[in-house]
């Protein structure tokens, strides 16, 4: 009633009534008291920060094997890292807004640095949680020592302390994972460059140990190179199919050709002596093209070389094997097709040989030419058996013999003379390889 009278009086006089001061709530008073207790204890921790750091380092040595190793290697750096992190943590209790950015930068740098050093992320997160637990424990100890009756007030700030710990655990994990991803990309790019240098033959001797480590292969050992070309999706399937299970290999993807650097020896042993005991399957010649691992994919397998330093030579041999592989697809192992490899390596001489030996045959009408060349090739594939050649060509053996005599007349060479037979065989190979 009196309040209503005062209000009416104020209206009559034209004066604005002054509001009565609000009485602080019990909760706000407790929060203020809790902050006062927290700040008092935090200042004491800040003054005794070296001892707090020593306690954290001792806990890490006792409970975390990864940090035990780090402390053995560089105890000073680990102590300083813990000291910086604790200083930012305690300072954030005193001035959350002013210290927030510096504390976050400190945690980010620690996460990135530990990722570069290879410390496990679980160990790093454990260290941060140990630090948070230690800070909380010391806050309680300090308050219990100086004002035991105020310990109950710390309950009101416990959530803030642990939220800070959780925030920085998340931050350090993000920094760790981002750095780990960047390091992985750099390692992949470096490995790609090192592999390219080996395959090109441009690697320096000083780079070989690094290349061996990056590719997961020994510096010394016997190596093959496998060259695979074709449609990219099918290429990777063929690349896997051409190796025995467990073979040690590093694949280098190219635009047109993928190369596999393969350690000789099915068991991955260095320096295997058996040329057939390698990580590769049995050879397939051009005539076996339908049996290729993936249709339309061409695979060339070079011969062995000693050591990573010679991988460039192995790649050139694989390229030669790939060159004599049929365009329709197949697998060619260089060691089983050396005459064709010789021709492919010197195409000018191969073309000259084919023209000199087979010229008269090549200038016949197409139908006649193909019949005679096919008969000659089939007879050679059948080890000089006219009977087997006739069965394969679906004609009588005498027909085969008549065609062979005509070939001898046109070329001026005798199939019974070894030197002439070598020339004819090489000329046929040159025609096939260079025509493909």
C-alpha positions in Angstrom: 0.0 0.0 0.0 2.8 2.3 0.9 4.5 1.4 -2.3 1.4 2.4 -4.3 1.2 5.7 -2.4 4.8 6.5 -3.2 4.3 5.6 -6.9 1.3 7.9 -7.1 3.2 10.6 -5.4 6.0 10.2 -7.9 3.6 10.6 -10.8 2.2 13.7 -9.3 5.6 15.3 -8.8 7.0 14.1 -12.1 9.9 12.2 -10.6 11.0 8.7 -11.6 11.1 6.2 -8.7 14.6 4.8 -7.9 14.5 0.9 -8.1 15.5 -0.9 -4.9 18.9 -2.6 -5.1 18.7 -6.4 -5.8 20.0 -8.7 -3.3 22.7 -11.2 -4.8 21.5 -14.8 -5.0 23.0 -17.5 -2.9 24.3 -19.2 -6.1 26.1 -16.1 -7.4 27.8 -15.5 -4.1 29.0 -19.1 -4.0 30.3 -18.8 -7.6 32.2 -15.7 -6.6 33.6 -17.4 -3.5 34.6 -20.4 -5.6 36.5 -18.3 -8.1 38.3 -16.5 -5.2 39.3 -19.9 -3.8 40.4 -21.1 -7.3 42.5 -18.1 -8.0 44.2 -18.2 -4.6 45.2 -21.8 -5.2 46.2 -21.3 -8.8 48.5 -18.4 -7.9 50.2 -20.7 -5.4 50.6 -23.4 -8.1 52.1 -20.8 -10.5 54.7 -19.9 -7.9 55.6 -23.5 -7.4 55.5 -24.5 -11.1 58.9 -26.2 -11.3 57.8 -28.7 -8.6 54.5 -29.3 -10.3 56.5 -30.0 -13.5 58.8 -32.4 -11.7 55.7 -34.3 -10.4 54.2 -34.6 -13.9 57.4 -35.8 -15.4 57.8 -38.4 -12.7 54.2 -39.6 -13.4 55.0 -39.8 -17.1 58.1 -41.8 -16.5 56.2 -44.2 -14.2 53.0 -44.7 -16.2 53.8 -44.0 -19.9 56.4 -46.2 -21.7 56.5 -43.9 -24.7 57.4 -40.9 -22.6 59.9 -43.0 -20.7 61.8 -43.4 -24.0 61.5 -39.7 -24.8 62.8 -38.8 -21.4 65.8 -41.1 -21.9 66.6 -39.5 -25.2 66.0 -35.8 -24.3 64.9 -35.2 -20.7 65.4 -31.5 -20.8 63.1 -31.0 -23.8 60.4 -33.1 -22.3 60.6 -31.2 -19.0 60.4 -27.9 -20.8 57.4 -29.0 -22.8 55.6 -30.1 -19.6 56.5 -26.9 -17.9 55.1 -24.7 -20.8 51.9 -26.7 -20.9 51.3 -26.5 -17.2 52.1 -22.8 -17.1 49.5 -22.1 -19.8 47.0 -24.4 -18.0 47.3 -22.7 -14.6 47.4 -19.2 -16.2 44.1 -20.0 -17.9 42.5 -20.6 -14.5 43.4 -17.1 -13.5 42.6 -15.3 -16.8 40.5 -17.6 -19.1 39.9 -15.0 -21.8 43.3 -13.4 -21.8 45.3 -16.7 -21.8 43.1 -18.7 -24.1 44.8 -18.1 -27.4 48.3 -18.6 -26.0 47.3 -21.9 -24.3 45.7 -23.2 -27.5 48.8 -22.3 -29.5 51.0 -24.1 -27.0 48.9 -27.3 -27.1 48.7 -27.2 -30.9 52.5 -27.0 -31.2 53.0 -29.9 -28.8 50.6 -32.0 -30.8 52.4 -31.2 -34.1 55.8 -31.7 -32.6 55.0 -35.1 -31.1 53.5 -36.3 -34.4 56.7 -35.4 -36.1 58.7 -37.3 -33.5 56.5 -40.4 -33.8 55.2 -40.4 -30.2 51.9 -42.4 -30.1 48.8 -40.3 -29.9 47.4 -42.4 -27.1 50.5 -41.6 -25.0 50.2 -37.9 -25.8 46.6 -37.7 -24.7 47.4 -39.7 -21.6 50.0 -37.1 -20.8 47.5 -34.3 -21.1 45.0 -36.0 -18.9 47.7 -36.7 -16.3 48.6 -33.1 -16.3 44.9 -32.1 -15.8 44.5 -34.6 -13.0 47.7 -33.3 -11.3 46.6 -29.7 -11.6 43.2 -30.5 -10.0 44.9 -32.5 -7.3 47.3 -29.7 -6.4 44.4 -27.2 -6.3 42.6 -29.3 -3.8 45.9 -29.9 -1.8 46.7 -26.2 -1.7 43.2 -25.2 -0.6 43.1 -28.0 2.0 46.4 -26.7 3.4 45.6 -23.0 3.6 41.8 -22.9 4.0 40.3 -26.4 4.6 36.8 -24.9 5.0 36.9 -23.7 1.4 37.6 -27.1 -0.3 33.9 -27.6 -0.8 33.7 -24.5 -2.9 36.1 -26.0 -5.6 33.2 -28.3 -6.6 31.6 -25.2 -8.3 34.6 -24.8 -10.7 35.5 -28.5 -11.3 33.5 -28.6 -14.5 35.4 -25.6 -15.9 38.8 -27.2 -15.1 37.9 -30.5 -16.8 36.3 -28.8 -19.7 39.6 -27.1 -20.3 41.4 -30.4 -20.2 38.9 -32.0 -22.7 39.2 -29.0 -25.0 43.0 -29.2 -25.1 43.0 -33.0 -25.6 40.8 -32.5 -28.6 43.0 -29.7 -29.8 46.2 -31.7 -29.4 44.6 -34.7 -31.2 43.6 -32.5 -34.1 47.1 -31.0 -34.4 48.6 -34.5 -34.2 46.4 -36.0 -36.9 46.8 -33.0 -39.3 50.5 -33.2 -38.9 50.6 -36.9 -39.3 48.6 -36.6 -42.5 51.0 -33.9 -43.8 54.0 -36.1 -42.9 52.4 -39.1 -44.7 51.9 -37.0 -47.8 55.5 -35.8 -47.7 56.7 -39.4 -47.2 54.6 -40.6 -50.1 55.9 -37.8 -52.4 59.4 -38.5 -51.3 59.1 -42.2 -51.9 57.6 -41.5 -55.3 60.5 -39.3 -56.2 63.1 -41.8 -54.9 61.4 -44.7 -56.8 61.3 -42.5 -60.0 65.0 -41.8 -59.6 65.8 -45.5 -59.2 63.8 -46.4 -62.3 65.2 -43.6 -64.4 68.7 -44.5 -63.3 69.3 -41.0 -62.0 69.6 -41.8 -58.3 72.7 -40.7 -56.5 74.6 -43.3 -54.5 74.1 -41.2 -51.4 70.3 -41.5 -51.8 70.2 -45.3 -51.9 70.0 -45.8 -48.1 67.1 -43.4 -47.9 65.4 -45.0 -50.9 65.7 -48.4 -49.4 64.1 -47.2 -46.1 61.3 -45.3 -47.9 60.4 -48.2 -50.2 60.8 -50.9 -47.6 63.4 -52.8 -49.7 67.0 -53.7 -48.9 69.7 -51.7 -50.6 71.5 -54.9 -51.6 69.8 -57.8 -53.2 68.6 -59.0 -56.7 65.8 -57.1 -58.3 63.5 -57.5 -61.2 61.3 -54.8 -62.6 57.8 -55.5 -63.9 56.3 -53.1 -66.4 52.5 -53.2 -66.8 50.4 -51.2 -69.2 46.7 -51.2 -70.3 43.5 -49.8 -68.9 44.2 -48.3 -65.4 41.5 -50.2 -63.6 42.6 -53.6 -65.0 46.3 -52.7 -64.7 46.3 -52.9 -60.9 44.6 -56.3 -61.0 47.2 -57.6 -63.5 50.0 -56.1 -61.5 48.9 -58.1 -58.4 48.3 -61.3 -60.4 51.8 -61.3 -61.9 53.4 -61.7 -58.5 53.5 -64.6 -56.1 51.8 -64.1 -52.8 54.2 -62.6 -50.3 56.6 -61.0 -52.9 58.2 -57.8 -51.7 57.5 -55.1 -54.2 57.1 -51.4 -54.5 54.8 -50.2 -57.2 55.4 -46.9 -59.0 52.3 -45.7 -60.9 52.8 -43.9 -64.2 50.6 -42.3 -66.7 50.9 -45.1 -69.3 53.0 -47.7 -67.5 53.2 -48.9 -63.9 56.5 -50.3 -62.7 57.0 -52.8 -59.9 60.4 -53.0 -58.3 60.5 -56.7 -57.1 62.9 -58.2 -54.7 64.1 -61.5 -56.1 63.2 -64.5 -53.9 59.7 -65.7 -53.1 60.5 -65.6 -49.4 61.9 -62.1 -49.7 65.5 -63.2 -49.0 68.3 -61.0 -50.3 70.5 -62.2 -53.0 68.6 -65.4 -54.0 70.8 -67.6 -56.3 68.1 -69.5 -58.2 67.0 -67.4 -61.2 63.6 -69.1 -61.2 63.1 -68.7 -57.4 61.8 -65.1 -57.5 58.6 -63.3 -56.7 57.2 -63.8 -60.2 55.0 -66.5 -61.8 56.2 -68.7 -64.6 56.8 -67.0 -67.9 54.4 -66.7 -70.7 55.4 -66.0 -74.3 53.7 -64.0 -77.0 51.8 -67.1 -78.1 50.3 -67.4 -74.7 48.7 -63.9 -74.8 45.1 -65.3 -74.2 46.4 -66.6 -70.8 47.3 -63.1 -69.6 46.1 -62.3 -66.0 43.8 -59.6 -67.3 42.6 -59.3 -70.9 44.0 -56.3 -72.8 46.9 -55.8 -70.3 50.5 -56.1 -71.4 53.2 -57.2 -68.9 56.9 -57.1 -69.4 59.3 -58.8 -66.9 62.9 -57.8 -67.1 65.9 -59.9 -66.1 67.6 -59.6 -62.7 70.1 -57.0 -61.5 72.1 -56.6 -58.4 71.2 -53.9 -55.9 68.9 -50.9 -56.0 71.6 -48.9 -57.8 71.0 -51.1 -60.9 67.2 -50.8 -60.9 67.4 -48.4 -63.8 68.9 -51.2 -66.0 66.2 -53.6 -64.8 63.5 -51.1 -65.8 65.0 -50.7 -69.3 65.0 -54.5 -69.6 61.3 -54.6 -68.5 60.5 -51.9 -71.1 62.1 -54.1 -73.8 60.0 -57.1 -72.6 56.9 -54.9 -72.7 57.8 -53.8 -76.2 57.8 -57.3 -77.6 54.6 -58.2 -75.8 51.7 -58.5 -78.3 49.4 -55.5 -78.5 46.4 -57.6 -77.7 47.8 -58.4 -74.3 49.9 -61.0 -72.6 53.0 -61.5 -70.4 56.6 -61.7 -71.7 59.6 -62.5 -69.6 62.7 -61.1 -71.2 64.9 -64.1 -70.3 62.7 -66.4 -72.4 62.7 -64.1 -75.5 66.2 -62.8 -75.9 66.2 -62.9 -79.7 63.1 -60.8 -79.9 64.7 -58.5 -77.3 67.7 -58.1 -79.4 65.6 -57.1 -82.4 63.5 -54.7 -80.2 66.6 -53.1 -78.8 68.0 -52.3 -82.3 64.9 -51.9 -84.5 66.9 -50.4 -87.4 69.1 -53.5 -87.7 66.0 -55.7 -87.2 64.2 -54.0 -90.0 67.2 -54.3 -92.3 67.6 -58.0 -91.4 63.9 -58.7 -92.2 64.1 -57.0 -95.5 67.3 -58.7 -96.5 66.3 -62.2 -95.6 62.5 -62.1 -96.3 62.3 -59.4 -98.9 61.3 -61.7 -101.8 58.6 -63.2 -99.6 57.3 -59.8 -98.4 56.8 -58.6 -102.0 54.4 -61.4 -102.9 50.7 -61.0 -103.2 49.2 -60.7 -99.7 47.4 -64.0 -99.6 50.4 -65.9 -101.0 52.8 -64.0 -98.7 50.8 -64.8 -95.5 50.5 -68.5 -96.4 54.3 -68.9 -96.8 55.2 -66.9 -93.8 52.6 -68.6 -91.6 53.9 -72.0 -92.7 57.5 -71.1 -92.1 56.7 -69.7 -88.6 54.6 -72.7 -87.6 57.3 -75.2 -88.8 59.8 -73.4 -86.6 57.4 -73.4 -83.6 57.0 -77.2 -84.2 60.8 -77.7 -83.9 61.1 -78.5 -87.7 58.4 -81.2 -87.8 56.4 -81.0 -91.0 53.9 -83.5 -89.7 53.1 -81.4 -86.6 53.1 -78.2 -88.6 50.6 -79.8 -91.0 48.3 -80.8 -88.2 48.4 -77.3 -86.8 47.8 -75.8 -90.3 45.2 -78.3 -91.3 47.1 -79.5 -94.3 49.2 -82.5 -95.4 52.9 -82.7 -94.4 53.8 -82.7 -98.1 52.0 -79.4 -98.6 54.1 -78.0 -95.7 57.3 -79.4 -97.3 56.4 -77.9 -100.7 55.8 -74.5 -99.2 59.1 -74.6 -97.3 61.0 -75.5 -100.5 59.4 -72.4 -102.1 60.5 -70.3 -99.2 64.1 -71.6 -99.7 64.0 -70.7 -103.4 62.7 -67.2 -102.8 65.0 -66.3 -100.0 68.1 -68.2 -101.3 68.6 -69.8 -98.0 68.5 -73.4 -96.9 66.5 -74.5 -93.9 69.0 -77.4 -93.4 71.9 -74.9 -93.0 72.1 -73.7 -89.3 73.5 -70.3 -90.1 70.7 -69.7 -92.7 68.1 -71.0 -90.2 69.2 -68.6 -87.5 68.9 -65.7 -90.0 65.4 -66.8 -91.1 64.3 -67.2 -87.5 65.6 -63.8 -86.4 64.1 -62.2 -89.5 60.7 -63.6 -88.7 61.0 -62.4 -85.1 62.0 -58.9 -86.3 59.0 -58.8 -88.7 56.6 -59.8 -85.9 58.1 -57.5 -83.2 58.4 -54.5 -85.5 55.0 -55.0 -87.1 53.3 -55.2 -83.6 
